[in-house]
Amino acid sequence: MEKKFNNNEVIESSKVLDIVANYKDKSNKDLEIAMEFINVEFEKTKDNLLKLTDHLDKLEVTYNTLLKEYKSRNVR
C-alpha cells in the first residue's frame, strides 16, 4: 500500500515495515518517515473509531426505542 504525504512523497507500507523492523540501523530521516506514516494511520484509525462508536450508540438507542414499543404492544 502506498501513501502520499504532505511533501507529496509516496511511501510504501513495506518501507515503513522495514524501518520499524530495523530501526536501530535506520537514519533519522527514515525514522521521521515511519513516524509520520504511523501518526497518519493512528489519526485515521482514531477518527474511524469515534465515528463507529457514535454509530453504535445511535443503533443501540434506536433498537431500545423499538424494543420498548414492541413490548408495550405485546402486553398480555
Backbone as CSV, one residue per row, in Angstrom:
resi,resn,N_x,N_y,N_z,CA_x,CA_y,CA_z,C_x,C_y,C_z
1,MET,0.842,-1.167,0.000,0.000,0.000,0.000,0.892,1.236,0.000
2,GLU,0.515,2.213,-0.792,1.265,3.456,-0.871,0.457,4.588,-0.254
3,LYS,1.156,5.531,0.321,0.520,6.726,0.873,1.300,7.936,0.428
4,LYS,0.563,9.013,0.169,1.183,10.276,-0.203,1.160,11.193,1.010
5,PHE,2.278,11.824,1.314,2.366,12.708,2.465,2.411,14.155,2.027
6,ASN,2.476,15.053,3.012,2.411,16.490,2.760,3.374,16.965,1.679
7,ASN,4.543,16.392,1.661,5.525,16.817,0.661,5.378,16.030,-0.639
8,ASN,4.220,15.375,-0.815,3.905,14.566,-1.998,4.834,13.372,-2.181
9,GLU,5.582,13.046,-1.144,6.434,11.855,-1.205,5.551,10.622,-1.037
10,VAL,5.755,9.637,-1.891,4.986,8.404,-1.820,5.763,7.408,-0.974
11,ILE,5.094,6.892,0.054,5.721,5.944,0.962,4.954,4.631,0.885
12,GLU,5.668,3.557,0.727,5.051,2.240,0.716,5.090,1.664,2.125
13,SER,4.019,0.977,2.493,3.955,0.406,3.833,5.082,-0.608,4.053
14,SER,5.523,-1.276,2.984,6.631,-2.231,3.142,7.914,-1.519,3.578
15,LYS,8.103,-0.270,3.098,9.276,0.504,3.531,9.161,0.834,5.010
16,VAL,7.962,1.203,5.440,7.752,1.516,6.851,7.988,0.274,7.705
17,LEU,7.489,-0.864,7.250,7.719,-2.108,7.996,9.206,-2.417,8.121
18,ASP,9.951,-2.166,7.062,11.398,-2.381,7.100,12.064,-1.428,8.093
19,ILE,11.620,-0.181,8.089,12.183,0.797,9.030,11.895,0.370,10.466
20,VAL,10.663,-0.052,10.718,10.285,-0.476,12.070,11.082,-1.708,12.497
21,ALA,11.241,-2.651,11.583,11.964,-3.880,11.911,13.442,-3.632,12.153
22,ASN,13.996,-2.622,11.493,15.435,-2.358,11.587,15.722,-0.937,12.058
23,TYR,14.912,-0.445,12.982,15.004,0.965,13.376,16.353,1.360,13.960
24,LYS,17.049,0.427,14.582,18.369,0.738,15.165,19.380,1.124,14.088
25,ASP,19.203,0.597,12.887,20.153,0.829,11.801,19.682,1.893,10.814
26,LYS,18.530,2.503,11.054,17.968,3.465,10.100,18.341,4.893,10.469
27,SER,18.331,5.746,9.465,18.659,7.156,9.671,17.502,7.880,10.355
28,ASN,17.788,9.058,10.871,16.729,9.869,11.473,15.653,10.205,10.451
29,LYS,16.040,10.427,9.206,15.080,10.711,8.139,14.117,9.531,7.970
30,ASP,14.668,8.313,7.975,13.821,7.123,7.876,12.883,7.015,9.071
31,LEU,13.395,7.318,10.262,12.551,7.271,11.456,11.435,8.302,11.366
32,GLU,11.742,9.484,10.839,10.716,10.515,10.648,9.648,10.043,9.671
33,ILE,10.067,9.400,8.590,9.125,8.875,7.594,8.192,7.866,8.251
34,ALA,8.762,6.943,9.007,7.951,5.914,9.660,7.004,6.534,10.689
35,MET,7.510,7.486,11.468,6.671,8.126,12.488,5.526,8.906,11.850
36,GLU,5.788,9.579,10.746,4.733,10.320,10.061,3.673,9.360,9.521
37,PHE,4.117,8.285,8.910,3.217,7.270,8.382,2.337,6.714,9.497
38,ILE,2.960,6.341,10.609,2.239,5.760,11.740,1.282,6.785,12.344
39,ASN,1.719,8.026,12.449,0.856,9.064,13.006,-0.385,9.278,12.150
40,VAL,-0.219,9.296,10.838,-1.365,9.445,9.933,-2.323,8.268,10.112
41,GLU,-1.795,7.067,10.183,-2.626,5.879,10.372,-3.338,5.920,11.723
42,PHE,-2.623,6.356,12.754,-3.209,6.465,14.087,-4.390,7.429,14.086
43,GLU,-4.210,8.607,13.498,-5.270,9.612,13.471,-6.479,9.137,12.673
44,LYS,-6.238,8.470,11.546,-7.342,7.933,10.743,-8.098,6.861,11.518
45,THR,-7.366,5.990,12.182,-7.986,4.915,12.954,-8.784,5.484,14.111
46,LYS,-8.224,6.463,14.804,-8.922,7.100,15.915,-10.213,7.749,15.424
47,ASP,-10.145,8.464,14.313,-11.329,9.108,13.746,-12.394,8.073,13.392
48,ASN,-11.978,6.990,12.765,-12.924,5.927,12.410,-13.564,5.300,13.646
49,LEU,-12.775,5.094,14.694,-13.320,4.516,15.923,-14.346,5.445,16.564
50,LEU,-14.069,6.729,16.549,-15.026,7.686,17.108,-16.329,7.683,16.317
51,LYS,-16.216,7.653,15.002,-17.415,7.609,14.163,-18.197,6.317,14.387
52,LEU,-17.492,5.197,14.476,-18.154,3.915,14.700,-18.802,3.849,16.079
53,THR,-18.147,4.428,17.073,-18.717,4.456,18.418,-20.010,5.257,18.433
54,ASP,-20.001,6.394,17.770,-21.210,7.212,17.671,-22.319,6.441,16.953
55,HIS,-21.968,5.783,15.882,-22.935,4.991,15.121,-23.510,3.863,15.989
56,LEU,-22.650,3.181,16.710,-23.089,2.090,17.579,-24.030,2.602,18.665
57,ASP,-23.700,3.732,19.244,-24.578,4.326,20.261,-25.957,4.640,19.688
58,LYS,-25.993,5.206,18.503,-27.273,5.538,17.873,-28.081,4.283,17.546
59,LEU,-27.390,3.242,17.111,-28.085,1.974,16.845,-28.703,1.422,18.120
60,GLU,-27.970,1.483,19.200,-28.473,0.967,20.470,-29.707,1.743,20.930
61,VAL,-29.654,3.052,20.847,-30.795,3.878,21.245,-32.004,3.564,20.373
62,THR,-31.807,3.451,19.081,-32.901,3.150,18.159,-33.500,1.775,18.444
63,TYR,-32.624,0.795,18.638,-33.103,-0.557,18.936,-33.914,-0.562,20.230
64,ASN,-33.401,0.081,21.259,-34.094,0.102,22.546,-35.453,0.805,22.448
65,THR,-35.521,1.854,21.649,-36.788,2.549,21.426,-37.799,1.620,20.756
66,LEU,-37.358,0.927,19.728,-38.242,-0.015,19.033,-38.629,-1.184,19.929
67,LEU,-37.716,-1.675,20.701,-37.994,-2.794,21.606,-39.023,-2.393,22.658
68,LYS,-38.882,-1.213,23.200,-39.840,-0.721,24.193,-41.248,-0.652,23.596
69,GLU,-41.352,-0.120,22.396,-42.654,-0.035,21.726,-43.208,-1.426,21.438
70,TYR,-42.359,-2.310,20.981,-42.771,-3.683,20.674,-43.320,-4.373,21.918
71,LYS,-42.591,-4.231,23.019,-43.036,-4.858,24.270,-44.347,-4.257,24.764
72,SER,-44.506,-2.967,24.602,-45.755,-2.330,25.048,-46.957,-2.803,24.244
73,ARG,-46.766,-3.230,23.043,-47.858,-3.729,22.203,-48.196,-5.175,22.496
74,ASN,-47.288,-5.875,23.099,-47.476,-7.302,23.348,-47.710,-7.613,24.821
75,VAL,-48.359,-6.742,25.508,-48.677,-6.970,26.909,-49.829,-7.946,26.987
76,ARG,-49.714,-8.963,27.837,-50.775,-9.983,27.960,-51.188,-10.122,29.383
